[in-house]
């Protein structure tokens, strides 16, 4: 079983999408047009995570830029970002 998982991970991991800083910047600019995102930026702990934390920034970079342009207020973006931020808060407070 361990051998199977090792082979599976070696086949899948090289094909994962690498998020660039340009994608993160573009998506952040698009998200800043939303009131809910600006409200998150006013919370100091969330602001620190959004600006500096690699995992949160990767989450933002993974958002589809074309979908963000078409539907910037789609609840999926808010839900995913809040879930990632709450996971960070739980890890930090534990």
Jmol script that loads the backbone (N, CA, C; Angstrom):
load data "model"
ATOM      1  N   UNK A   1       0.827  -1.203   0.000  1.00  0.00           N
ATOM      2  CA  UNK A   1       0.000   0.000   0.000  1.00  0.00           C
ATOM      3  C   UNK A   1       0.864   1.256   0.000  1.00  0.00           C
ATOM      4  N   UNK A   2       1.912   1.255   0.815  1.00  0.00           N
ATOM      5  CA  UNK A   2       2.794   2.417   0.883  1.00  0.00           C
ATOM      6  C   UNK A   2       3.497   2.634  -0.460  1.00  0.00           C
ATOM      7  N   UNK A   3       3.868   1.546  -1.102  1.00  0.00           N
ATOM      8  CA  UNK A   3       4.520   1.645  -2.409  1.00  0.00           C
ATOM      9  C   UNK A   3       3.563   2.249  -3.435  1.00  0.00           C
ATOM     10  N   UNK A   4       2.307   1.825  -3.396  1.00  0.00           N
ATOM     11  CA  UNK A   4       1.299   2.369  -4.308  1.00  0.00           C
ATOM     12  C   UNK A   4       1.125   3.876  -4.098  1.00  0.00           C
ATOM     13  N   UNK A   5       1.026   4.304  -2.831  1.00  0.00           N
ATOM     14  CA  UNK A   5       0.876   5.737  -2.539  1.00  0.00           C
ATOM     15  C   UNK A   5       2.110   6.520  -2.959  1.00  0.00           C
ATOM     16  N   UNK A   6       3.271   5.947  -2.767  1.00  0.00           N
ATOM     17  CA  UNK A   6       4.513   6.609  -3.172  1.00  0.00           C
ATOM     18  C   UNK A   6       4.547   6.822  -4.678  1.00  0.00           C
ATOM     19  N   UNK A   7       4.169   5.810  -5.421  1.00  0.00           N
ATOM     20  CA  UNK A   7       4.132   5.918  -6.886  1.00  0.00           C
ATOM     21  C   UNK A   7       3.082   6.938  -7.313  1.00  0.00           C
ATOM     22  N   UNK A   8       1.925   6.897  -6.677  1.00  0.00           N
ATOM     23  CA  UNK A   8       0.841   7.825  -7.010  1.00  0.00           C
ATOM     24  C   UNK A   8       1.270   9.273  -6.785  1.00  0.00           C
ATOM     25  N   UNK A   9       1.881   9.553  -5.629  1.00  0.00           N
ATOM     26  CA  UNK A   9       2.320  10.911  -5.338  1.00  0.00           C
ATOM     27  C   UNK A   9       3.433  11.357  -6.289  1.00  0.00           C
ATOM     28  N   UNK A  10       4.302  10.462  -6.659  1.00  0.00           N
ATOM     29  CA  UNK A  10       5.369  10.822  -7.595  1.00  0.00           C
ATOM     30  C   UNK A  10       4.840  11.119  -8.987  1.00  0.00           C
ATOM     31  N   UNK A  11       3.705  10.542  -9.324  1.00  0.00           N
ATOM     32  CA  UNK A  11       3.096  10.816 -10.623  1.00  0.00           C
ATOM     33  C   UNK A  11       2.283  12.104 -10.616  1.00  0.00           C
ATOM     34  N   UNK A  12       1.635  12.423  -9.499  1.00  0.00           N
ATOM     35  CA  UNK A  12       0.735  13.566  -9.431  1.00  0.00           C
ATOM     36  C   UNK A  12       1.457  14.866  -9.086  1.00  0.00           C
ATOM     37  N   UNK A  13       2.349  14.833  -8.126  1.00  0.00           N
ATOM     38  CA  UNK A  13       2.975  16.068  -7.633  1.00  0.00           C
ATOM     39  C   UNK A  13       3.698  16.889  -8.703  1.00  0.00           C
ATOM     40  N   UNK A  14       4.402  16.285  -9.633  1.00  0.00           N
ATOM     41  CA  UNK A  14       5.078  17.134 -10.638  1.00  0.00           C
ATOM     42  C   UNK A  14       4.129  17.936 -11.514  1.00  0.00           C
ATOM     43  N   UNK A  15       2.869  17.533 -11.593  1.00  0.00           N
ATOM     44  CA  UNK A  15       1.922  18.214 -12.462  1.00  0.00           C
ATOM     45  C   UNK A  15       1.070  19.258 -11.750  1.00  0.00           C
ATOM     46  N   UNK A  16       1.333  19.489 -10.471  1.00  0.00           N
ATOM     47  CA  UNK A  16       0.577  20.513  -9.758  1.00  0.00           C
ATOM     48  C   UNK A  16       0.970  21.891 -10.279  1.00  0.00           C
ATOM     49  N   UNK A  17       0.001  22.753 -10.334  1.00  0.00           N
ATOM     50  CA  UNK A  17       0.216  24.109 -10.839  1.00  0.00           C
ATOM     51  C   UNK A  17       1.013  24.932  -9.829  1.00  0.00           C
ATOM     52  N   UNK A  18       2.041  25.588 -10.291  1.00  0.00           N
ATOM     53  CA  UNK A  18       2.819  26.485  -9.451  1.00  0.00           C
ATOM     54  C   UNK A  18       2.236  27.890  -9.594  1.00  0.00           C
ATOM     55  N   UNK A  19       1.920  28.511  -8.484  1.00  0.00           N
ATOM     56  CA  UNK A  19       1.320  29.842  -8.483  1.00  0.00           C
ATOM     57  C   UNK A  19       2.435  30.879  -8.540  1.00  0.00           C
ATOM     58  N   UNK A  20       2.302  31.834  -9.456  1.00  0.00           N
ATOM     59  CA  UNK A  20       3.310  32.885  -9.572  1.00  0.00           C
ATOM     60  C   UNK A  20       2.863  34.122  -8.803  1.00  0.00           C
ATOM     61  N   UNK A  21       3.811  34.975  -8.522  1.00  0.00           N
ATOM     62  CA  UNK A  21       3.512  36.221  -7.820  1.00  0.00           C
ATOM     63  C   UNK A  21       2.617  37.120  -8.669  1.00  0.00           C
ATOM     64  N   UNK A  22       2.745  37.044  -9.985  1.00  0.00           N
ATOM     65  CA  UNK A  22       1.883  37.833 -10.873  1.00  0.00           C
ATOM     66  C   UNK A  22       0.419  37.408 -10.744  1.00  0.00           C
ATOM     67  N   UNK A  23       0.177  36.100 -10.642  1.00  0.00           N
ATOM     68  CA  UNK A  23      -1.196  35.613 -10.479  1.00  0.00           C
ATOM     69  C   UNK A  23      -1.772  36.065  -9.146  1.00  0.00           C
ATOM     70  N   UNK A  24      -0.945  36.011  -8.114  1.00  0.00           N
ATOM     71  CA  UNK A  24      -1.403  36.449  -6.791  1.00  0.00           C
ATOM     72  C   UNK A  24      -1.734  37.930  -6.821  1.00  0.00           C
ATOM     73  N   UNK A  25      -0.862  38.738  -7.409  1.00  0.00           N
ATOM     74  CA  UNK A  25      -1.071  40.184  -7.480  1.00  0.00           C
ATOM     75  C   UNK A  25      -2.322  40.523  -8.278  1.00  0.00           C
ATOM     76  N   UNK A  26      -2.501  39.862  -9.408  1.00  0.00           N
ATOM     77  CA  UNK A  26      -3.681  40.110 -10.240  1.00  0.00           C
ATOM     78  C   UNK A  26      -4.961  39.753  -9.485  1.00  0.00           C
ATOM     79  N   UNK A  27      -4.963  38.595  -8.845  1.00  0.00           N
ATOM     80  CA  UNK A  27      -6.154  38.175  -8.111  1.00  0.00           C
ATOM     81  C   UNK A  27      -6.417  39.071  -6.904  1.00  0.00           C
ATOM     82  N   UNK A  28      -5.358  39.528  -6.242  1.00  0.00           N
ATOM     83  CA  UNK A  28      -5.543  40.445  -5.109  1.00  0.00           C
ATOM     84  C   UNK A  28      -6.167  41.751  -5.598  1.00  0.00           C
ATOM     85  N   UNK A  29      -5.709  42.252  -6.732  1.00  0.00           N
ATOM     86  CA  UNK A  29      -6.263  43.494  -7.279  1.00  0.00           C
ATOM     87  C   UNK A  29      -7.750  43.320  -7.599  1.00  0.00           C
ATOM     88  N   UNK A  30      -8.112  42.158  -8.156  1.00  0.00           N
ATOM     89  CA  UNK A  30      -9.516  41.892  -8.470  1.00  0.00           C
ATOM     90  C   UNK A  30     -10.341  41.714  -7.194  1.00  0.00           C
ATOM     91  N   UNK A  31      -9.772  41.066  -6.191  1.00  0.00           N
ATOM     92  CA  UNK A  31     -10.495  40.865  -4.939  1.00  0.00           C
ATOM     93  C   UNK A  31     -10.705  42.174  -4.184  1.00  0.00           C
ATOM     94  N   UNK A  32      -9.792  43.114  -4.322  1.00  0.00           N
ATOM     95  CA  UNK A  32      -9.917  44.393  -3.626  1.00  0.00           C
ATOM     96  C   UNK A  32     -11.121  45.206  -4.110  1.00  0.00           C
ATOM     97  N   UNK A  33     -11.729  44.795  -5.196  1.00  0.00           N
ATOM     98  CA  UNK A  33     -12.926  45.473  -5.686  1.00  0.00           C
ATOM     99  C   UNK A  33     -14.170  45.027  -4.906  1.00  0.00           C
ATOM    100  N   UNK A  34     -14.028  44.028  -4.039  1.00  0.00           N
ATOM    101  CA  UNK A  34     -15.149  43.494  -3.261  1.00  0.00           C
ATOM    102  C   UNK A  34     -15.125  44.043  -1.842  1.00  0.00           C
ATOM    103  N   UNK A  35     -16.305  44.389  -1.346  1.00  0.00           N
ATOM    104  CA  UNK A  35     -16.408  44.911   0.017  1.00  0.00           C
ATOM    105  C   UNK A  35     -15.992  43.884   1.060  1.00  0.00           C
ATOM    106  N   UNK A  36     -16.355  42.619   0.862  1.00  0.00           N
ATOM    107  CA  UNK A  36     -16.025  41.598   1.857  1.00  0.00           C
ATOM    108  C   UNK A  36     -14.519  41.414   1.991  1.00  0.00           C
ATOM    109  N   UNK A  37     -13.782  41.535   0.877  1.00  0.00           N
ATOM    110  CA  UNK A  37     -12.325  41.379   0.933  1.00  0.00           C
ATOM    111  C   UNK A  37     -11.691  42.575   1.632  1.00  0.00           C
ATOM    112  N   UNK A  38     -12.190  43.763   1.333  1.00  0.00           N
ATOM    113  CA  UNK A  38     -11.661  44.960   2.005  1.00  0.00           C
ATOM    114  C   UNK A  38     -11.944  44.910   3.504  1.00  0.00           C
ATOM    115  N   UNK A  39     -13.088  44.339   3.891  1.00  0.00           N
ATOM    116  CA  UNK A  39     -13.393  44.191   5.316  1.00  0.00           C
ATOM    117  C   UNK A  39     -12.389  43.248   5.978  1.00  0.00           C
ATOM    118  N   UNK A  40     -11.990  42.194   5.275  1.00  0.00           N
ATOM    119  CA  UNK A  40     -10.983  41.283   5.822  1.00  0.00           C
ATOM    120  C   UNK A  40      -9.635  41.977   5.993  1.00  0.00           C
ATOM    121  N   UNK A  41      -9.325  42.871   5.074  1.00  0.00           N
ATOM    122  CA  UNK A  41      -8.042  43.579   5.168  1.00  0.00           C
ATOM    123  C   UNK A  41      -7.992  44.536   6.349  1.00  0.00           C
ATOM    124  N   UNK A  42      -9.148  44.928   6.881  1.00  0.00           N
ATOM    125  CA  UNK A  42      -9.169  45.816   8.045  1.00  0.00           C
ATOM    126  C   UNK A  42      -9.006  45.056   9.362  1.00  0.00           C
ATOM    127  N   UNK A  43      -9.088  43.736   9.325  1.00  0.00           N
ATOM    128  CA  UNK A  43      -8.840  42.920  10.520  1.00  0.00           C
ATOM    129  C   UNK A  43      -7.334  42.656  10.562  1.00  0.00           C
ATOM    130  N   UNK A  44      -6.637  43.187  11.572  1.00  0.00           N
ATOM    131  CA  UNK A  44      -5.167  43.130  11.581  1.00  0.00           C
ATOM    132  C   UNK A  44      -4.568  41.726  11.430  1.00  0.00           C
ATOM    133  N   UNK A  45      -5.118  40.733  12.111  1.00  0.00           N
ATOM    134  CA  UNK A  45      -4.533  39.394  12.004  1.00  0.00           C
ATOM    135  C   UNK A  45      -4.748  38.821  10.599  1.00  0.00           C
ATOM    136  N   UNK A  46      -5.931  39.023  10.030  1.00  0.00           N
ATOM    137  CA  UNK A  46      -6.187  38.550   8.668  1.00  0.00           C
ATOM    138  C   UNK A  46      -5.310  39.295   7.662  1.00  0.00           C
ATOM    139  N   UNK A  47      -5.134  40.581   7.869  1.00  0.00           N
ATOM    140  CA  UNK A  47      -4.309  41.371   6.970  1.00  0.00           C
ATOM    141  C   UNK A  47      -2.881  40.824   6.936  1.00  0.00           C
ATOM    142  N   UNK A  48      -2.343  40.482   8.095  1.00  0.00           N
ATOM    143  CA  UNK A  48      -0.991  39.931   8.151  1.00  0.00           C
ATOM    144  C   UNK A  48      -0.904  38.616   7.383  1.00  0.00           C
ATOM    145  N   UNK A  49      -1.914  37.759   7.550  1.00  0.00           N
ATOM    146  CA  UNK A  49      -1.907  36.498   6.819  1.00  0.00           C
ATOM    147  C   UNK A  49      -2.026  36.726   5.316  1.00  0.00           C
ATOM    148  N   UNK A  50      -2.915  37.605   4.904  1.00  0.00           N
ATOM    149  CA  UNK A  50      -3.136  37.854   3.479  1.00  0.00           C
ATOM    150  C   UNK A  50      -1.874  38.421   2.824  1.00  0.00           C
ATOM    151  N   UNK A  51      -1.190  39.283   3.526  1.00  0.00           N
ATOM    152  CA  UNK A  51      -0.010  39.924   2.950  1.00  0.00           C
ATOM    153  C   UNK A  51       1.226  39.032   3.006  1.00  0.00           C
ATOM    154  N   UNK A  52       1.406  38.300   4.107  1.00  0.00           N
ATOM    155  CA  UNK A  52       2.690  37.632   4.328  1.00  0.00           C
ATOM    156  C   UNK A  52       2.671  36.109   4.275  1.00  0.00           C
ATOM    157  N   UNK A  53       1.547  35.477   4.529  1.00  0.00           N
ATOM    158  CA  UNK A  53       1.533  34.021   4.639  1.00  0.00           C
ATOM    159  C   UNK A  53       1.531  33.358   3.271  1.00  0.00           C
ATOM    160  N   UNK A  54       2.447  32.438   3.076  1.00  0.00           N
ATOM    161  CA  UNK A  54       2.622  31.777   1.778  1.00  0.00           C
ATOM    162  C   UNK A  54       1.394  30.945   1.397  1.00  0.00           C
ATOM    163  N   UNK A  55       0.816  30.209   2.341  1.00  0.00           N
ATOM    164  CA  UNK A  55      -0.332  29.357   2.030  1.00  0.00           C
ATOM    165  C   UNK A  55      -1.574  30.170   1.666  1.00  0.00           C
ATOM    166  N   UNK A  56      -1.808  31.259   2.372  1.00  0.00           N
ATOM    167  CA  UNK A  56      -2.962  32.113   2.070  1.00  0.00           C
ATOM    168  C   UNK A  56      -2.773  32.768   0.708  1.00  0.00           C
ATOM    169  N   UNK A  57      -1.574  33.242   0.444  1.00  0.00           N
ATOM    170  CA  UNK A  57      -1.301  33.861  -0.858  1.00  0.00           C
ATOM    171  C   UNK A  57      -1.434  32.842  -1.988  1.00  0.00           C
ATOM    172  N   UNK A  58      -1.034  31.601  -1.722  1.00  0.00           N
ATOM    173  CA  UNK A  58      -1.192  30.548  -2.731  1.00  0.00           C
ATOM    174  C   UNK A  58      -2.666  30.267  -2.980  1.00  0.00           C
ATOM    175  N   UNK A  59      -3.463  30.295  -1.913  1.00  0.00           N
ATOM    176  CA  UNK A  59      -4.914  30.111  -2.064  1.00  0.00           C
ATOM    177  C   UNK A  59      -5.493  31.190  -2.968  1.00  0.00           C
ATOM    178  N   UNK A  60      -5.079  32.434  -2.738  1.00  0.00           N
ATOM    179  CA  UNK A  60      -5.551  33.548  -3.568  1.00  0.00           C
ATOM    180  C   UNK A  60      -5.073  33.385  -5.003  1.00  0.00           C
ATOM    181  N   UNK A  61      -3.831  32.979  -5.184  1.00  0.00           N
ATOM    182  CA  UNK A  61      -3.284  32.784  -6.526  1.00  0.00           C
ATOM    183  C   UNK A  61      -3.948  31.648  -7.280  1.00  0.00           C
ATOM    184  N   UNK A  62      -4.470  30.671  -6.562  1.00  0.00           N
ATOM    185  CA  UNK A  62      -5.140  29.534  -7.202  1.00  0.00           C
ATOM    186  C   UNK A  62      -6.531  29.865  -7.710  1.00  0.00           C
ATOM    187  N   UNK A  63      -7.100  30.990  -7.273  1.00  0.00           N
ATOM    188  CA  UNK A  63      -8.408  31.390  -7.794  1.00  0.00           C
ATOM    189  C   UNK A  63      -8.287  31.617  -9.297  1.00  0.00           C
ATOM    190  N   UNK A  64      -9.312  31.241 -10.011  1.00  0.00           N
ATOM    191  CA  UNK A  64      -9.329  31.443 -11.458  1.00  0.00           C
ATOM    192  C   UNK A  64      -9.495  32.933 -11.752  1.00  0.00           C
ATOM    193  N   UNK A  65      -8.497  33.510 -12.402  1.00  0.00           N
ATOM    194  CA  UNK A  65      -8.524  34.937 -12.711  1.00  0.00           C
ATOM    195  C   UNK A  65      -9.678  35.278 -13.636  1.00  0.00           C
ATOM    196  N   UNK A  66      -9.933  34.420 -14.608  1.00  0.00           N
ATOM    197  CA  UNK A  66     -11.037  34.703 -15.542  1.00  0.00           C
ATOM    198  C   UNK A  66     -12.378  34.661 -14.822  1.00  0.00           C
ATOM    199  N   UNK A  67     -12.547  33.732 -13.879  1.00  0.00           N
ATOM    200  CA  UNK A  67     -13.801  33.677 -13.125  1.00  0.00           C
ATOM    201  C   UNK A  67     -13.914  34.854 -12.166  1.00  0.00           C
ATOM    202  N   UNK A  68     -12.776  35.286 -11.628  1.00  0.00           N
ATOM    203  CA  UNK A  68     -12.790  36.473 -10.761  1.00  0.00           C
ATOM    204  C   UNK A  68     -13.214  37.707 -11.545  1.00  0.00           C
ATOM    205  N   UNK A  69     -12.777  37.793 -12.794  1.00  0.00           N
ATOM    206  CA  UNK A  69     -13.163  38.938 -13.625  1.00  0.00           C
ATOM    207  C   UNK A  69     -14.661  38.892 -13.967  1.00  0.00           C
ATOM    208  N   UNK A  70     -15.170  37.692 -14.234  1.00  0.00           N
ATOM    209  CA  UNK A  70     -16.576  37.552 -14.624  1.00  0.00           C
ATOM    210  C   UNK A  70     -17.527  37.685 -13.439  1.00  0.00           C
ATOM    211  N   UNK A  71     -17.193  37.030 -12.330  1.00  0.00           N
ATOM    212  CA  UNK A  71     -18.064  37.005 -11.152  1.00  0.00           C
ATOM    213  C   UNK A  71     -17.240  37.299  -9.893  1.00  0.00           C
ATOM    214  N   UNK A  72     -16.850  38.534  -9.694  1.00  0.00           N
ATOM    215  CA  UNK A  72     -15.964  38.840  -8.558  1.00  0.00           C
ATOM    216  C   UNK A  72     -16.621  38.620  -7.197  1.00  0.00           C
ATOM    217  N   UNK A  73     -17.940  38.651  -7.118  1.00  0.00           N
ATOM    218  CA  UNK A  73     -18.626  38.481  -5.834  1.00  0.00           C
ATOM    219  C   UNK A  73     -19.131  37.058  -5.612  1.00  0.00           C
ATOM    220  N   UNK A  74     -18.619  36.110  -6.378  1.00  0.00           N
ATOM    221  CA  UNK A  74     -19.080  34.736  -6.221  1.00  0.00           C
ATOM    222  C   UNK A  74     -18.723  34.242  -4.816  1.00  0.00           C
ATOM    223  N   UNK A  75     -19.671  33.626  -4.125  1.00  0.00           N
ATOM    224  CA  UNK A  75     -19.432  33.198  -2.731  1.00  0.00           C
ATOM    225  C   UNK A  75     -18.311  32.172  -2.574  1.00  0.00           C
ATOM    226  N   UNK A  76     -17.983  31.468  -3.643  1.00  0.00           N
ATOM    227  CA  UNK A  76     -16.927  30.454  -3.571  1.00  0.00           C
ATOM    228  C   UNK A  76     -15.592  31.071  -3.153  1.00  0.00           C
ATOM    229  N   UNK A  77     -15.258  32.234  -3.670  1.00  0.00           N
ATOM    230  CA  UNK A  77     -13.987  32.882  -3.346  1.00  0.00           C
ATOM    231  C   UNK A  77     -13.926  33.258  -1.869  1.00  0.00           C
ATOM    232  N   UNK A  78     -14.994  33.818  -1.386  1.00  0.00           N
ATOM    233  CA  UNK A  78     -15.050  34.218   0.026  1.00  0.00           C
ATOM    234  C   UNK A  78     -14.977  32.980   0.924  1.00  0.00           C
ATOM    235  N   UNK A  79     -15.717  31.950   0.569  1.00  0.00           N
ATOM    236  CA  UNK A  79     -15.750  30.732   1.375  1.00  0.00           C
ATOM    237  C   UNK A  79     -14.367  30.081   1.457  1.00  0.00           C
ATOM    238  N   UNK A  80     -13.678  29.978   0.330  1.00  0.00           N
ATOM    239  CA  UNK A  80     -12.361  29.347   0.316  1.00  0.00           C
ATOM    240  C   UNK A  80     -11.329  30.169   1.092  1.00  0.00           C
ATOM    241  N   UNK A  81     -11.366  31.478   0.912  1.00  0.00           N
ATOM    242  CA  UNK A  81     -10.402  32.327   1.607  1.00  0.00           C
ATOM    243  C   UNK A  81     -10.656  32.324   3.110  1.00  0.00           C
ATOM    244  N   UNK A  82     -11.908  32.417   3.512  1.00  0.00           N
ATOM    245  CA  UNK A  82     -12.231  32.388   4.942  1.00  0.00           C
ATOM    246  C   UNK A  82     -11.863  31.047   5.576  1.00  0.00           C
ATOM    247  N   UNK A  83     -12.069  29.956   4.853  1.00  0.00           N
ATOM    248  CA  UNK A  83     -11.700  28.639   5.378  1.00  0.00           C
ATOM    249  C   UNK A  83     -10.188  28.556   5.590  1.00  0.00           C
ATOM    250  N   UNK A  84      -9.423  29.060   4.639  1.00  0.00           N
ATOM    251  CA  UNK A  84      -7.964  29.040   4.776  1.00  0.00           C
ATOM    252  C   UNK A  84      -7.507  29.928   5.932  1.00  0.00           C
ATOM    253  N   UNK A  85      -8.130  31.092   6.073  1.00  0.00           N
ATOM    254  CA  UNK A  85      -7.766  31.994   7.174  1.00  0.00           C
ATOM    255  C   UNK A  85      -8.132  31.388   8.529  1.00  0.00           C
ATOM    256  N   UNK A  86      -9.271  30.743   8.601  1.00  0.00           N
ATOM    257  CA  UNK A  86      -9.677  30.122   9.871  1.00  0.00           C
ATOM    258  C   UNK A  86      -8.766  28.959  10.233  1.00  0.00           C
ATOM    259  N   UNK A  87      -8.313  28.197   9.241  1.00  0.00           N
ATOM    260  CA  UNK A  87      -7.350  27.126   9.518  1.00  0.00           C
ATOM    261  C   UNK A  87      -6.070  27.704  10.102  1.00  0.00           C
ATOM    262  N   UNK A  88      -5.632  28.815   9.563  1.00  0.00           N
ATOM    263  CA  UNK A  88      -4.426  29.474  10.085  1.00  0.00           C
ATOM    264  C   UNK A  88      -4.644  29.952  11.513  1.00  0.00           C
ATOM    265  N   UNK A  89      -5.794  30.518  11.793  1.00  0.00           N
ATOM    266  CA  UNK A  89      -6.096  31.017  13.132  1.00  0.00           C
ATOM    267  C   UNK A  89      -6.096  29.857  14.134  1.00  0.00           C
ATOM    268  N   UNK A  90      -6.648  28.715  13.737  1.00  0.00           N
ATOM    269  CA  UNK A  90      -6.702  27.549  14.627  1.00  0.00           C
ATOM    270  C   UNK A  90      -5.296  27.038  14.892  1.00  0.00           C
ATOM    271  N   UNK A  91      -4.465  26.989  13.859  1.00  0.00           N
ATOM    272  CA  UNK A  91      -3.099  26.506  14.020  1.00  0.00           C
ATOM    273  C   UNK A  91      -2.303  27.434  14.931  1.00  0.00           C
ATOM    274  N   UNK A  92      -2.446  28.723  14.728  1.00  0.00           N
ATOM    275  CA  UNK A  92      -1.702  29.707  15.517  1.00  0.00           C
ATOM    276  C   UNK A  92      -2.159  29.683  16.974  1.00  0.00           C
ATOM    277  N   UNK A  93      -3.458  29.568  17.220  1.00  0.00           N
ATOM    278  CA  UNK A  93      -3.961  29.629  18.592  1.00  0.00           C
ATOM    279  C   UNK A  93      -3.743  28.312  19.348  1.00  0.00           C
ATOM    280  N   UNK A  94      -3.477  27.227  18.643  1.00  0.00           N
ATOM    281  CA  UNK A  94      -3.299  25.927  19.317  1.00  0.00           C
ATOM    282  C   UNK A  94      -1.955  25.806  19.981  1.00  0.00           C
TER     283      UNK A  94
END
end "model"
wireframe off; spacefill off
backbone 0.3
color backbone group
